[in-house]
């Protein structure tokens, strides 16, 4: 069984740096989880007008309303099978801001129908975003978000570009420093940058069978619709 990122990248997976390959091989087939710990050199958001938007999302662990420098950071990637039988990987990011940590949660599945990874954002999977992945020339993994959909009860609506946040993520491995480096930017095509962070971390691989998946890493509500 190949990981969701191996399925999405196909032959391109082999062009990734070996350490990136192992990190994104996390899945039920590998039997491994991955926990990264490090420091984000800079966590930022756009102008003051973005703060209410980010604060609203943070109630469901979507995006982060605070900014700062040298913020301790953890990312937890655990594979499990969700209630609909899909192989799922957690992307739970914790930013240890002074006084009160902030979480940014996502769970990801591979959709053969959409031929991409589906990123469910937040604790209740209200937002489903298409993720398109590629390996760049340096062996880094680059992720770009695409169409986004809002799902709640009978509501099933495409999020218009006017209010959508478009993400670009680049994760690489620095051989000289011996660490992973990550850059994330979320922006709106009409109003510009909304949120982002950049920094570095080290990663440990964990036997999932021995440790299991903590319930607080899984969403409160799961959404069947991709």
NORVENPE-V543507 format. One record per run of one state. SS is the DSSP state (helix for helix, strand for strand, loop for the rest). FROM is the first residue (numbers start at 1). TO is the last residue. If there is no record, write none. Layout:
# NORVENPE-V543507
ss = <SS | SS>
from = <FROM | FROM>
to = <TO | TO>
This chain:
# NORVENPE-V543507
ss = <loop | helix | loop | helix | loop | strand | loop | strand | loop | helix | loop | strand | loop | strand | loop | strand | loop | strand | loop | strand | loop | strand | loop | strand | loop | strand | loop | strand | loop | strand | loop | strand | loop | strand | loop | strand | helix | loop | helix | loop>
from = <1 | 4 | 16 | 18 | 24 | 27 | 28 | 32 | 46 | 49 | 59 | 68 | 78 | 79 | 82 | 87 | 91 | 92 | 96 | 102 | 105 | 106 | 112 | 116 | 122 | 127 | 136 | 141 | 153 | 155 | 159 | 166 | 175 | 179 | 189 | 192 | 208 | 212 | 215 | 218>
to = <3 | 15 | 17 | 23 | 26 | 27 | 31 | 45 | 48 | 58 | 67 | 77 | 78 | 81 | 86 | 90 | 91 | 95 | 101 | 104 | 105 | 111 | 115 | 121 | 126 | 135 | 140 | 152 | 154 | 158 | 165 | 174 | 178 | 188 | 191 | 207 | 211 | 214 | 217 | 226>
